[in-house]
């Protein structure tokens, strides 16, 4: 199964990196390592997660982020990587 990270999801990941790197040097790198590792786990676990807003949601084990994805035949598309502390209405709008 291939994994594709859509452009908007890449932007989400970059914003998360910048946010954490501003908090403390090196934490942004840890965020990237963690999120990309969790995305890689979709090779094995895609499709087992709960659905929210019509997409599967993989929760980060370390950061308060959700990785929202869809499955199309033999491909996983990462649609968004969002901070789950945000207003639920803004999450719904972003994912619609």
N, C-alpha and C positions, 0 to 999 in steps of 0.2 A: 504494500500500500504506500502510495506517495503522499507526501505532506506538502501543501502549498500554503504559504503565509501571504495573505492578501496585503496590498499596499497600506490600507487603513490600519490593519493589525500591526504592520511594521512600524507605523507612526505611533500607535499606542505603546508598543514596546519601547520605542525611543523616548517617548515622554516619561514613561516609568523610570527608565535609566537616568534621565536628567533629574527627575524628582529625587531619587535616592542618592545620586552622586552629589547633589547639592547639600543633602543632609550630612553625609560623611564620605570622604574620599574612599573609594573602593567598594562601597555598598552598591553603587550602580552596576559595577562589574559582576558582583554577586547576584544581583537581580537578573542580569542577562543570562548568566550561567544557569540559574535556577529555572527561569521561564523557558529557555531553549531546551533544557533537559526534560522539562515536563511536556513540552510540545513533542519531543522525540518519543516520549512514552506512548504517544498516540499510535505509533507503529504497531504496538501490541494491544492497546486498550481502547482504541477508537470505538465509539458506539455504546460503551457501558455506562456512561455518565448520564445524570439527570438532564432533562431538557428544560430550558428556560428561554422564553421569547422565540420559540421555534428552532432553537439551536441547542446542541449539546454543550454542557458547561463542565469543564475540568477545573477544579479548584486548585490553586497553588497550595502546596504544603507549607510554604515559608512566608509568602507575601499575601496580602489581602486582595488578590487579583483572581479574576475568572478568565479562563481561556475558552472563548466561544467558537465552536466549529460546526461544520456540516460535513456530511459524507456524500460523495457523488461517485458511484460505482467503485473504482479502486483508488480513489483519491480522497484525502481529508483536506478541507479548506478551512484554515484558521481565519475566521471572519473578524475577530476583535479580541483584544487582551485588555480588560478593563478593571480599574480599581473599583472593588465592590463596596467601598465606603461612600461612593457617590450616591446622589439622589436616585432612587429607583426609576423615576420618570425619565431622567436623562439617560439612564442605561437602556430603557425601553425604546426611547427615541433613537439612540445610536444604533440599536440592533434591529430596528424595523426596516 
